[in-house]
């Protein structure tokens, strides 16, 4: 074979046919159809875990503050406003007046569906870090739901 003939064959085979492009696009669309819903469910699980761990950390913060100052510290839940507040604590954002967490905002985009501590939606840690009652808080993010439980005897919070 001459080199000119080999060069012509190489030049002729450089492109893709329309059929090959359509097949590749079809495969990519099928993979996207499977992957996008899985990604959405995975993101909802991640956000639900994230907001539950934030609540556990805030309950531990309130308990630690009560023990450190030997004064009571409350955590007040407001399901109707989808938020909870830790009065008497400096907020993480200096532009805010009080330490308030709104689960509906980024990055959580969750809903505070229930908060029950004894007969109300407030838990008060005494100067030793013991809560006035145990209870639970339920958070929902998409189809994912997490429940944070506070032990009434030890004051330990954990995600169930």
Secondary structure, DSSP 4 states (H G I P E B T S, - for coil): --HHHHHHHHHHTSS--HHHHHHHHHHHHHHHHHHHHHHHHHHHHHHHHHHHHHHHHHHHHHHHHHHHHTS-EEEEEETTTTEEEETTS--SSTTSSSEEE-TTSTTT--EEEEEEETTBSEEEE-TTS-BSS-EEEEEEETTEEEEEEE-TTT--EEE-
